[in-house]
Amino acid sequence: MAHNDNPNSPPAEGWQIEFAKTLPQLQQLANTQLPSWTLRVLRSSQLDAQRLDAELHTMLQEQFMSIFKYFQPGHVASFDAELNLLLALMVYSLSIWRGQATPGSDLMNLRYRNDRAMNKAAAVAAAQAQTVSAAAQQTAAASTAAVAAAGQGVSSGQDQPAAGTAVEQVHPPWLHGGRTGIEGPGLSQQQKLGYALGFVLMPYLWIRINRHAVHANWGQQLDDRLGSTLWRLLRGADAAHKLGMLLNLWVFLYEGKYRTLVERLLGARLVYKQANMSRLISFEYLNRQL
């Protein structure tokens, strides 16, 4: 070590002592997770996508029912629920089941994202960041004490860990929405099956149960206690569902997430498919009319 003639100059190992003192702050900064993106998806785009899906289903239904125009009307009307179920299954299998967006959502530059996986990854990242920060502070404190006791720095760089390398952190690149805020995994297999149950199978079962209740006169036979009880249960379930839809609509208008109760239960959120892509629906004609 070279001799220093200036008595006011710091010792040669002073920079290493100062580095050991600031090491906890450096490691804390290196391991700090970026805050989550405040992603705002236009509510009008989400509602327009829902309306487009409904209009597309109506158009396909008209074309599909034209196949049976030479059949007797009564025979076709008795199986219209099954035909609508088959049509909904076809659209579902070609869109959601394949990991793609529905036709209306695709036109509005939207797709489904698994928000449950996003929240779980964010919680794991926060826990790892706390663990790394605590370990870095302990390591830095031990290094500072060792340097101060020995009166010399660590010139080889092997006794002090580099900032941010105390514990390796492996996080998915889409954490907190990635670079654009819209990144993230698509729906899982369980969510896809839940989507089919909520949007395809349950409407069919509800229609069939209500038709059977009307044909069996559950609400008019006072002597049939079982039928009356089932009728009241159906009306109560219908009222509860409508109330839940109303509350969910109010929350959706406030937060901008989850248009329907099924999407909220599944954790399936609509986000932009591409960050720099506008909606494919042109409103020029409507603007001219207005």
Disulfide bonds with the S-S distance in Angstrom:
none
